[in-house]
Amino acid sequence: EEEKDDGEGEITPYQTTVKDKDGNETRVTVDKDDGVRPQTTAEGLGKLKAAFQKGGTTTAGNSSQVTDGASCILLARRDVANSLGCRIIGRIVGFSVAGVPPKVMGIGPAFAIPAALERSGLQMSDIDIFEINEAFASQASYCVKKLGVPAEKLNPKGGAIALGHPLGMTGSRMICTLMSELERTQKRFGIVSMCIGTGMGAAGVFERE
């Protein structure tokens, strides 16, 4: 999907200098995610070794890649944003966290999302887009199945397995992706949810303005 639009609406081009192994410097423009690999095939993915245990199903191909990245979210009171002339693109409707046993920490979203919806006075059917983090395909698949998330509403621009997983900016990257997609499709409600180490899950409900 990103190969089609180059992340239009959520990626700001940035110029920087990089060095190769010989110390030669080159000026480059970073304007798209390096992790997108359109040449990937099912056959190639099937040849990858299990990451954790022999015969396991989790591999480097169905896990989030670790990538570099930066993201920014500006949060403000409505009156302050208006006084500064800022365009308000959305609002936080509700937020919740939930805990699960640490050994299954990846399934936190399956419990945080219902809690966030209840606090927001909304139902699953009210949500137009679900952005659920993909630390591993197995973890994300469990959450999707337990919650009954429609495939067409799930990570429409790709999740962490496709785009990467810059440590420390998961939430802001997902919010940027969600809000730009809500704007593009003229939809109203979206959810951002992620698992957190030691067994937590977090979820936030957002509304496009």
trRosetta pair geometry for C-beta under 8 A, 3 or more apart (Angstrom, degrees):
i j d omega theta_ij theta_ji phi_ij phi_ji
1 4 5.9 -55 -168 24 38 112
1 5 7.2 -19 157 21 69 101
1 156 7.3 150 -132 149 168 63
1 157 5.4 -149 107 -144 141 50
1 158 5.6 -169 41 -27 117 103
1 162 8.0 43 33 156 98 156
2 5 6.6 -82 -144 58 38 74
2 6 6.6 74 174 -104 74 17
2 7 5.5 15 -145 -53 104 76
2 32 6.7 139 160 -162 114 107
2 33 6.2 -12 159 36 164 113
2 36 5.1 -124 73 -89 126 153
2 157 6.7 73 -63 -179 86 90
2 158 6.3 -63 -22 19 106 140
2 162 7.5 155 3 145 121 117
2 163 7.0 115 -36 -95 151 97
3 6 7.8 28 -148 -66 18 57
3 36 6.1 -176 -58 154 84 138
3 38 5.0 58 -80 -71 155 129
5 8 4.5 -91 166 14 101 106
5 9 7.9 -6 150 9 129 101
6 11 7.2 -105 143 53 74 138
6 31 6.6 10 171 133 119 97
6 32 4.8 -82 -156 -88 80 122
7 10 5.5 -94 177 66 88 89
7 11 3.7 50 119 -7 130 127
7 31 7.7 -178 58 156 117 62
7 32 5.5 165 11 -123 119 72
7 33 6.5 120 -54 -12 138 92
8 11 7.5 -54 -78 37 19 93
9 180 3.9 133 130 -157 116 123
9 183 6.9 -170 -165 73 137 127
9 184 6.5 -96 -46 -58 175 112
10 176 4.6 119 -151 151 111 104
10 177 5.8 50 -136 -87 170 49
10 180 4.3 -103 -55 -20 104 158
11 31 6.2 111 131 -172 123 52
11 32 6.3 83 133 -96 171 44
11 33 7.6 -126 -92 -36 142 76
13 29 5.4 0 -172 -179 109 108
13 30 6.9 157 -155 79 55 50
13 31 4.1 -8 -105 -95 89 102
14 29 7.1 151 74 -158 33 60
14 30 4.9 -18 63 58 89 101
14 31 7.6 170 21 -72 58 60
15 27 6.5 8 -173 -177 104 96
15 28 7.2 172 -146 90 61 37
15 29 5.2 -32 -93 -99 73 72
15 30 7.7 -179 -85 15 22 74
16 27 7.7 177 95 -149 26 59
16 28 6.4 -22 66 64 70 81
16 30 6.4 8 19 -10 110 113
17 25 5.2 2 -179 -168 113 110
17 26 7.0 155 -154 75 65 34
17 27 5.6 -37 -97 -96 75 60
17 28 7.5 131 -113 18 25 76
18 25 7.2 152 78 -148 34 60
18 26 5.7 -24 63 62 84 87
18 28 5.6 -1 6 12 115 126
19 23 5.7 -19 -168 -142 119 34
19 24 6.7 144 -151 69 66 36
19 25 5.5 -34 -92 -91 74 66
19 26 7.8 154 -94 16 28 74
20 23 7.2 -48 68 20 66 18
20 24 5.0 -2 35 54 107 92
20 26 7.2 51 -30 -4 98 114
32 36 7.1 -56 153 23 108 130
33 36 5.3 96 89 -18 101 98
33 67 7.2 39 -160 157 94 164
33 69 7.8 -6 -115 -92 90 126
33 163 5.1 -62 -157 -152 171 77
33 164 6.0 -166 -165 11 119 119
34 67 6.7 172 59 -143 96 125
34 164 7.6 46 63 -47 73 146
35 65 5.1 173 -135 66 127 139
35 67 5.1 -82 -50 -70 124 147
35 162 7.1 125 117 148 108 38
35 163 5.8 103 72 -177 126 24
35 164 3.8 171 -20 -50 157 104
36 158 7.6 70 -103 114 99 174
36 162 6.4 26 -106 170 74 83
36 163 6.9 1 -64 -102 85 55
37 40 4.6 81 108 -36 108 105
40 44 6.2 -128 -157 69 61 131
40 45 6.6 54 179 -51 103 103
40 61 7.6 150 -157 -146 126 105
41 44 4.6 96 59 5 84 101
41 45 7.0 -150 94 -4 46 86
42 45 5.7 -55 -148 38 34 112
42 46 6.3 39 153 -26 65 107
43 46 5.8 -57 -152 31 29 115
43 47 7.1 27 152 -22 61 105
44 47 6.0 -58 -159 27 35 111
44 48 7.7 47 148 -35 62 94
44 61 7.6 164 116 -107 81 143
45 48 6.0 -40 -165 4 43 116
45 59 7.2 140 -175 83 75 139
45 61 4.0 161 -138 164 88 157
45 62 7.1 81 -169 -44 122 89
48 59 4.0 111 110 175 120 139
48 60 5.5 -131 -166 42 140 87
48 61 4.7 169 10 -11 157 115
49 59 6.5 147 80 -126 32 103
50 53 6.2 -52 135 72 134 41
50 54 6.3 145 57 -124 138 21
50 55 6.3 -19 -27 50 160 16
50 56 3.7 123 -162 56 132 87
50 57 7.0 6 -116 -21 103 12
50 58 6.5 71 -156 64 75 59
50 59 6.0 -80 -106 -80 34 80
51 56 6.9 -84 45 90 60 133
51 58 5.0 -67 36 113 111 92
51 59 5.7 161 -30 -119 93 30
51 60 6.4 129 -77 -50 114 63
51 63 6.5 19 -26 -25 161 150
52 56 5.2 -2 61 31 87 176
52 58 5.8 30 6 66 110 122
53 56 4.4 103 61 -42 77 121
57 62 7.6 -33 147 64 80 146
57 138 6.3 114 89 -70 114 122
58 62 6.5 -122 -138 80 51 102
58 63 6.0 64 -174 -62 94 111
58 136 5.2 -21 -128 -154 121 129
58 137 7.3 178 -114 40 74 87
58 138 5.8 -71 -74 -4 100 126
59 62 5.6 69 52 24 80 87
59 63 6.8 -153 89 -7 35 101
60 63 6.0 -67 -134 42 29 109
60 65 7.8 56 -177 -92 84 82
62 136 6.8 55 122 -167 83 67
62 137 3.8 -46 170 -6 109 134
62 138 7.7 84 127 -25 122 74
62 161 6.3 -14 -156 -134 42 139
63 135 7.1 -17 -155 151 80 51
63 136 5.0 -21 -111 -108 82 71
63 137 7.1 -94 -70 -9 44 80
63 161 6.8 160 107 -110 10 91
64 133 7.7 -18 -64 175 147 88
64 134 5.6 142 -64 99 100 78
64 135 5.5 -68 6 -134 122 32
64 136 7.4 -90 -3 -62 81 40
64 159 7.9 -83 -94 129 101 90
64 160 3.7 -18 -112 137 121 114
64 161 5.6 -92 -86 -76 55 50
64 164 6.8 90 -176 -164 87 27
64 165 3.6 51 158 -28 133 136
65 160 7.8 -171 33 160 58 76
65 161 7.5 91 -8 -149 79 37
65 164 5.0 -56 77 -112 95 70
65 165 6.5 156 70 15 42 87
66 164 7.2 41 165 -161 8 89
66 165 6.1 -51 -101 68 46 91
66 166 7.9 96 -167 -101 56 34
66 167 6.8 3 -145 -33 97 102
67 163 7.8 -109 34 141 151 56
67 164 3.1 -14 13 -166 137 142
67 165 6.6 115 24 40 85 41
67 166 5.5 -61 85 -68 76 75
68 166 6.1 44 180 -114 17 107
69 164 6.7 141 -28 105 134 128
69 166 3.3 -114 46 -55 104 152
69 169 5.9 -134 100 69 97 141
69 173 6.6 37 130 -87 141 134
70 166 7.4 -123 -52 163 32 160
70 169 6.4 -168 -135 -84 30 165
71 166 7.6 148 -11 71 105 140
71 169 4.6 135 28 -179 107 124
71 172 3.9 163 109 113 121 113
71 173 4.7 -150 -48 -70 159 66
71 176 5.8 -128 -154 -16 121 140
72 172 6.7 28 -71 178 4 141
73 171 8.0 -63 -9 118 148 91
73 172 4.6 -139 -21 -131 111 99
73 175 5.7 27 -96 84 135 144
73 176 7.2 -130 -79 -56 90 86
74 86 7.2 -122 115 -155 141 150
75 92 7.9 13 -133 -20 115 125
76 80 4.7 -117 173 84 115 117
76 81 4.6 139 90 -57 126 93
76 84 7.8 -43 159 24 169 135
76 86 7.1 85 47 55 147 155
77 80 4.5 85 62 8 89 106
77 81 6.9 -161 87 -7 43 86
78 81 5.8 -57 -147 38 31 110
78 82 6.2 29 157 -17 66 108
78 88 6.8 9 -128 -91 80 152
78 91 7.9 -9 -75 -100 107 120
79 82 5.8 -55 -146 39 31 111
79 83 6.2 31 155 -21 65 107
80 83 5.7 -55 -146 35 30 110
80 84 6.4 18 158 -9 64 110
81 84 6.1 -67 -150 44 28 103
81 86 4.3 -84 -164 64 81 118
81 88 5.4 87 130 -73 148 99
82 85 7.6 40 -178 -72 32 26
82 86 7.5 -82 -63 48 23 76
82 88 7.6 -25 -65 -31 75 119
88 91 7.3 17 173 -59 117 86
88 209 4.9 24 115 32 95 170
89 179 5.4 70 133 180 125 130
89 183 6.9 -42 -160 -69 109 125
89 208 7.0 -45 164 -144 67 72
89 209 6.0 -179 177 35 15 105
90 179 5.2 -122 -10 -119 141 114
90 182 7.2 73 -85 76 131 148
90 206 5.1 30 161 176 136 107
90 207 6.0 165 -158 83 86 44
90 208 5.1 -49 -97 -108 98 40
90 209 5.5 -153 -85 -11 33 86
91 206 7.0 161 79 -154 36 67
91 207 5.4 -14 57 58 86 96
91 209 6.5 87 -17 -61 91 102
92 95 6.5 -9 180 -41 120 108
92 204 6.2 -53 -140 -172 100 114
92 205 7.4 102 -168 76 58 58
92 206 6.1 -42 -105 -101 48 72
93 120 4.5 55 130 -136 109 118
93 122 7.3 39 134 -17 147 133
93 189 7.3 -16 -6 -129 155 102
93 205 4.2 -60 65 105 110 104
93 206 6.4 -178 3 -101 93 16
93 207 5.2 87 -53 -21 115 105
94 116 5.3 149 112 -172 102 73
94 117 7.5 143 80 -92 139 14
94 119 4.1 160 -167 102 132 101
94 120 3.3 -134 9 -68 138 89
94 121 7.8 152 -41 10 145 67
94 122 7.8 -167 24 14 134 108
94 204 7.3 179 94 -152 46 53
94 205 4.6 21 50 37 83 117
95 116 6.0 -22 -142 -124 20 105
95 119 7.2 -61 50 89 31 149
95 202 7.5 -3 -172 -173 93 91
95 203 7.1 175 -149 93 53 51
95 204 4.6 -9 -105 -107 89 81
95 205 7.3 -144 -67 19 48 71
96 112 5.6 173 99 -164 90 73
96 115 3.8 -152 139 115 156 106
96 116 4.0 -148 22 -71 105 68
96 118 7.8 42 -48 51 159 90
96 119 5.5 160 -56 -1 115 139
96 202 7.4 177 94 -149 43 54
96 203 5.7 -6 59 59 82 91
97 112 6.0 -26 -140 -120 29 113
97 115 7.7 -57 58 92 18 147
97 200 5.9 -17 -173 -168 110 107
97 201 6.7 155 -160 81 60 50
97 202 4.9 -22 -103 -99 81 76
97 203 7.8 165 -88 19 37 66
98 108 6.1 161 77 -164 90 78
98 111 3.9 -147 129 114 155 104
98 112 4.2 -149 15 -74 106 67
98 115 5.5 158 -61 1 114 146
98 200 7.2 142 77 -159 41 58
98 201 4.8 -16 61 59 90 102
98 202 7.9 -180 20 -77 67 34
98 203 7.9 11 3 5 104 105
99 108 7.6 -24 -121 -122 23 99
99 111 7.8 -67 51 98 26 145
99 199 5.4 45 -164 128 78 104
99 200 5.7 -35 -100 -101 68 60
99 201 7.5 -173 -81 16 22 79
100 104 5.6 -78 139 88 122 95
100 105 6.6 162 77 -112 102 36
100 107 5.7 -82 104 76 177 91
100 108 5.5 -143 11 -87 116 63
100 111 6.1 153 -59 13 105 143
100 199 4.9 -145 71 -165 58 89
100 200 7.8 170 23 -87 73 14
100 201 6.6 45 -4 -18 108 112
101 104 5.3 55 72 29 92 93
101 105 7.8 -104 101 -61 48 58
101 199 5.8 -124 124 -120 13 131
102 105 5.4 0 -156 -60 45 104
102 198 5.2 -40 -113 -159 106 44
102 199 4.2 -80 -80 -44 52 112
104 107 5.2 -13 152 17 101 115
104 199 7.5 57 68 -117 59 86
105 108 6.4 -5 180 -36 56 107
105 195 5.7 114 141 175 76 118
105 196 7.2 -101 179 81 110 40
105 197 6.1 22 173 -139 158 31
105 198 6.3 102 -110 58 134 13
105 199 4.6 -98 -104 -79 84 43
105 200 7.4 8 -153 27 95 44
106 135 5.5 -127 -123 58 109 129
106 136 6.2 -36 -134 38 158 103
106 138 7.5 64 105 92 154 83
106 139 3.0 -79 153 -129 133 135
106 140 7.9 -75 167 -39 112 51
106 142 7.5 96 108 44 103 129
106 195 4.6 -46 -139 -95 39 175
107 110 4.9 -22 174 15 87 123
107 111 7.4 68 130 -7 84 97
107 139 6.1 -135 -64 -154 60 79
107 142 5.2 -57 -106 104 109 133
107 143 5.9 177 -144 -68 66 87
107 146 7.6 65 -163 6 113 152
107 195 6.9 53 13 -98 15 125
107 201 7.3 -58 113 -70 41 136
108 111 6.3 -76 -163 44 42 97
108 112 5.6 28 154 -17 82 118
108 193 7.9 -164 108 170 86 99
108 194 7.4 12 81 118 121 40
108 195 4.2 136 29 -119 112 71
108 196 6.2 -14 18 22 174 72
108 199 6.9 141 -78 173 108 40
108 200 5.6 45 -125 127 147 33
108 201 2.0 176 158 -67 93 96
108 202 7.1 12 140 -4 129 48
109 112 5.5 -61 -126 45 36 106
109 113 5.6 41 175 -30 73 106
109 132 5.3 110 168 -142 168 106
109 133 7.3 173 -49 35 138 81
109 143 4.6 30 80 -142 108 148
109 147 7.9 -58 128 -34 91 142
109 193 3.9 106 -130 139 108 124
109 194 6.5 39 -68 -54 110 5
109 195 6.1 -79 -20 -57 88 73
109 201 5.0 -154 -51 -161 35 124
109 202 8.0 -30 -91 56 69 37
109 203 6.2 109 -138 -72 73 108
110 113 6.9 -39 -135 24 15 110
110 142 6.6 -63 -53 124 141 89
110 143 4.3 -138 -61 -123 89 73
110 146 4.5 29 -144 78 127 142
110 147 5.9 -146 -131 -44 71 99
110 201 7.2 -99 34 -125 54 171
111 114 6.7 -54 -156 36 34 104
111 115 6.7 31 152 -15 64 113
111 201 5.6 121 59 50 87 144
112 115 5.7 -64 -153 41 35 113
112 116 6.1 34 154 -21 71 108
112 193 5.7 159 88 -145 118 113
112 201 3.7 -145 -22 118 122 102
112 202 5.4 -153 -159 -119 158 6
112 203 3.9 153 129 -9 102 105
113 116 5.8 -55 -144 36 30 109
113 117 6.4 31 157 -19 65 106
113 130 7.8 14 -128 -137 141 115
113 132 8.0 -32 -66 -96 134 111
113 143 7.8 109 -3 -174 134 109
113 147 6.0 7 78 -112 146 144
113 191 6.1 60 -132 172 100 152
113 193 5.2 -38 -71 -81 95 159
113 201 8.0 -60 -18 145 70 127
113 203 4.6 169 -84 -110 51 164
114 117 5.6 -55 -147 36 33 113
114 118 6.4 35 156 -22 66 104
114 147 7.5 -157 -49 -117 93 99
115 118 5.8 -53 -150 33 31 111
115 119 6.6 28 153 -16 63 106
115 203 7.0 133 63 48 87 122
116 119 5.8 -55 -149 38 33 110
116 120 6.2 23 154 -13 66 114
116 191 6.9 127 96 -136 139 113
116 193 7.5 -150 12 -88 149 109
116 203 3.9 -123 -14 101 146 109
116 204 6.4 -137 -145 -96 145 17
116 205 5.3 162 151 -28 110 99
117 120 5.7 -66 -145 44 30 106
117 122 5.0 -99 -156 79 79 83
117 123 6.4 80 175 -113 128 20
117 124 6.7 -23 -117 -61 163 56
117 126 7.9 144 -145 49 107 115
117 127 7.6 -77 -102 -42 114 122
117 191 7.8 -34 -67 -92 91 136
117 205 6.7 119 -90 -70 52 137
118 121 7.7 38 -178 -68 29 31
119 205 8.0 180 77 13 93 127
120 205 4.4 -18 -70 52 161 158
122 126 4.3 -114 -166 65 103 148
122 127 6.9 100 145 -52 132 83
122 189 6.7 171 -146 -158 158 162
122 205 6.4 155 33 -150 142 155
123 126 5.2 109 56 -6 66 101
124 127 6.1 -57 -165 22 41 112
124 147 6.8 169 -117 173 133 93
124 148 6.8 54 163 78 163 101
124 149 7.7 -128 -163 -93 117 60
126 189 5.5 18 139 48 87 158
127 130 6.1 62 139 -65 133 84
127 153 6.9 101 115 176 90 142
127 189 5.1 -98 -115 111 50 111
127 190 6.5 93 -161 -119 88 27
127 191 5.4 -17 -140 -15 140 108
127 205 7.6 -105 -98 -130 107 98
128 153 6.5 -157 163 -134 33 109
128 182 6.8 107 82 -115 131 89
128 185 7.3 -178 157 101 132 132
128 187 3.6 177 147 178 163 135
128 188 6.0 124 -16 46 134 62
128 189 5.5 131 5 62 90 64
128 190 6.1 -55 63 -74 85 72
129 153 5.7 -155 -111 -168 36 77
129 156 6.4 -73 -131 0 109 115
129 178 5.9 164 105 -142 129 83
129 181 5.8 131 -120 105 166 125
129 182 6.2 -126 18 -71 137 83
129 185 7.7 133 -54 47 124 144
129 187 6.3 120 -20 90 103 152
129 189 7.8 -177 31 105 70 50
129 190 4.1 -14 66 -116 96 105
129 191 7.4 -169 97 29 58 61
130 149 5.1 -74 37 -145 164 132
130 153 5.4 66 8 131 93 96
130 154 5.2 -24 70 -105 107 60
130 155 7.2 -48 95 -31 72 60
130 190 7.3 -170 -75 -160 27 72
130 191 5.2 -6 -120 59 67 104
130 193 7.4 -24 -168 20 88 111
131 155 6.0 95 -125 -90 55 68
131 159 7.5 155 -159 -108 68 90
131 174 4.5 150 142 -172 136 104
131 175 7.9 -169 69 -70 157 33
131 177 6.1 132 -117 87 141 114
131 178 4.7 -96 -20 -71 140 108
131 190 6.6 39 -5 169 100 113
131 191 6.7 -165 34 94 69 55
131 192 4.7 -13 72 -108 113 67
131 193 7.2 152 87 23 62 62
132 140 5.9 136 117 -141 113 94
132 143 5.9 -172 -174 104 148 140
132 144 6.9 -174 58 -68 159 86
132 149 7.4 -121 -14 -47 141 174
132 154 6.7 -35 23 -149 110 93
132 155 6.5 -88 42 -45 71 105
132 159 6.9 -30 78 -115 61 139
132 191 7.9 18 -63 106 79 102
132 193 5.2 -12 -111 68 74 98
132 194 7.4 162 -161 -81 50 48
133 140 7.3 -133 102 -90 42 107
133 159 6.7 147 -146 -171 30 114
133 160 5.5 35 -162 -19 73 132
133 165 7.5 83 -163 -122 106 110
133 170 5.8 12 -104 -173 137 126
133 174 6.8 -79 -72 -71 85 144
133 193 7.0 -125 3 103 83 54
133 194 3.8 46 -1 -118 135 88
133 195 6.4 -127 73 18 119 73
134 137 6.5 18 -165 -85 108 48
134 139 7.5 150 -149 73 47 98
134 140 4.4 -17 -112 -50 77 148
134 155 7.3 8 -33 -76 120 164
134 159 4.0 96 -6 123 125 132
134 160 4.2 -168 58 46 84 94
134 161 4.7 -65 119 -22 141 92
134 165 7.8 -130 74 -75 71 119
135 139 5.5 1 60 54 97 150
135 140 7.5 164 35 -42 60 93
135 160 6.8 11 -71 80 32 151
135 165 7.1 86 -108 -123 56 160
135 195 5.9 -69 -7 54 133 123
136 139 4.6 90 61 5 89 104
136 140 7.0 -168 86 -3 45 87
137 140 5.9 -61 -146 44 32 107
137 141 5.8 36 157 -25 69 111
137 161 6.4 40 -69 -75 89 151
138 141 5.8 -54 -142 35 26 113
138 142 6.6 31 157 -23 61 103
139 142 6.0 -53 -155 28 28 112
139 143 6.9 23 152 -14 61 106
139 195 6.4 -59 168 -17 138 153
140 143 5.8 -58 -154 37 35 110
140 144 6.2 33 153 -19 69 108
140 159 6.9 126 -125 109 159 168
140 161 8.0 -106 11 -23 153 119
141 144 5.7 -56 -145 38 31 111
141 145 6.2 28 158 -17 66 109
142 145 6.0 -62 -149 39 26 107
142 146 6.1 22 159 -17 66 112
143 146 6.0 -57 -142 39 27 108
143 147 6.1 8 165 -3 64 116
143 149 7.7 20 124 -3 79 130
143 193 7.8 -170 177 108 148 131
144 147 6.4 -69 -143 47 22 99
144 149 4.6 -83 -144 44 74 114
144 154 6.1 20 -120 -110 123 151
145 148 7.5 24 -176 -70 28 44
149 153 6.2 -126 180 79 86 106
149 154 5.1 92 135 -74 124 111
150 153 4.6 71 71 12 94 108
150 154 7.1 -167 89 -21 47 91
151 154 5.8 -61 -148 25 34 115
152 156 7.5 27 177 -94 51 103
153 156 7.4 -53 -156 -50 22 103
155 158 6.1 -23 157 158 105 7
155 159 4.0 -41 -140 -55 154 94
156 181 5.8 140 64 -155 120 146
157 163 7.7 33 124 -53 93 137
157 177 5.5 -144 56 -165 140 111
157 181 5.9 -133 -30 -74 117 130
158 161 7.6 -119 -177 68 88 72
158 162 3.3 -84 -172 77 122 147
158 163 5.2 129 112 -35 113 99
159 162 6.1 97 52 22 46 96
159 163 6.8 -134 126 20 19 102
160 163 6.3 -72 -118 60 28 84
160 164 6.5 -65 -160 105 64 17
160 165 4.1 42 -161 -76 120 98
160 170 7.5 -14 -86 -129 128 100
163 173 7.9 176 122 161 135 132
165 170 6.6 5 -159 -95 79 100
166 169 4.8 -9 100 50 113 110
166 170 7.3 -173 71 -64 66 56
166 173 6.6 127 43 -45 110 147
167 170 7.7 -11 -134 -37 28 94
169 172 5.2 -59 -167 50 79 107
169 173 5.3 82 131 -28 92 103
170 173 6.1 -66 -149 37 22 108
170 174 6.3 15 160 -15 63 113
170 194 5.5 94 136 -115 134 163
171 174 5.9 -63 -149 38 27 107
171 175 6.3 26 156 -19 66 107
171 192 6.5 98 -148 144 70 135
171 194 6.6 -110 -77 6 77 141
171 202 7.7 -28 -94 97 122 134
171 204 7.8 69 -154 10 110 133
172 175 5.6 -51 -145 35 34 112
172 176 6.4 38 155 -21 65 103
173 176 5.8 -55 -153 34 31 112
173 177 6.4 29 151 -17 65 107
174 177 5.6 -53 -146 38 34 112
174 178 6.1 36 154 -21 66 107
174 192 4.6 128 121 -142 120 115
174 194 7.1 -170 -8 -52 160 115
175 178 5.6 -52 -143 37 31 112
175 179 6.1 23 162 -15 66 108
175 192 5.5 -42 -74 -58 69 161
175 204 7.7 -11 -90 79 107 136
175 206 6.9 127 -138 -56 90 158
176 179 6.3 -59 -142 39 24 103
176 180 6.3 19 162 -14 62 112
177 180 6.2 -63 -147 39 24 106
177 181 6.3 17 159 -14 63 113
178 181 6.0 -68 -151 40 26 105
178 182 6.2 25 156 -19 67 108
178 190 4.5 162 -172 132 116 150
178 191 7.9 -146 -129 67 145 22
178 192 5.7 -103 -28 -66 152 101
178 206 6.3 103 124 54 136 142
179 182 5.6 -49 -142 36 33 112
179 183 6.3 36 155 -20 63 105
179 190 7.5 -149 -71 46 47 147
179 206 6.8 -76 -77 140 89 148
179 208 6.8 145 -142 -100 71 89
180 183 5.6 -54 -151 36 31 114
180 184 6.3 33 151 -22 65 106
181 184 5.5 -48 -141 35 35 112
181 185 6.1 12 165 1 67 111
181 187 7.7 -8 127 35 77 121
181 190 7.6 111 77 -97 104 152
182 185 6.5 -69 -139 51 24 93
182 186 7.8 75 165 -103 55 4
182 187 4.9 -100 -140 68 70 88
182 188 7.2 -172 -159 -12 114 2
182 189 8.0 -176 -121 56 130 7
182 190 5.4 -110 -65 -26 124 130
182 206 7.7 -133 -26 107 160 110
182 208 4.2 -166 139 -60 129 132
183 186 7.4 18 -174 -73 27 45
183 208 6.3 177 -69 -141 62 134
187 190 7.2 90 107 -56 119 96
187 208 6.8 110 90 8 56 140
188 207 6.1 -13 169 -148 77 81
188 208 5.8 -130 -139 38 34 97
189 205 6.6 -13 -165 -172 104 96
189 206 7.2 149 -155 81 55 49
189 207 5.6 -26 -98 -100 69 72
189 208 7.8 -125 -64 4 27 81
190 205 7.6 160 85 -155 39 53
190 206 5.1 -19 66 63 87 98
190 208 7.5 63 -1 -37 106 93
191 203 5.9 -5 -173 -170 109 103
191 204 7.0 159 -154 80 60 44
191 205 5.5 -27 -99 -101 79 64
191 206 7.4 168 -90 18 28 78
192 203 7.0 165 87 -151 48 54
192 204 5.1 -5 57 56 95 95
192 206 6.8 38 -5 -9 101 119
193 201 6.8 17 -177 175 101 97
193 202 6.6 -176 -144 94 61 51
193 203 3.8 -6 -101 -103 102 88
193 204 7.4 -180 -74 20 60 57
194 201 7.2 -175 94 -152 38 63
194 202 5.9 -5 56 57 79 90
195 200 7.4 136 -171 87 53 54
195 201 5.5 -36 -110 -103 56 80
196 199 7.8 -22 82 71 76 25
196 200 3.8 -23 66 76 116 101
196 201 6.6 -172 14 -84 87 26
196 202 6.2 54 -27 -9 125 103
197 200 7.5 10 66 31 35 93
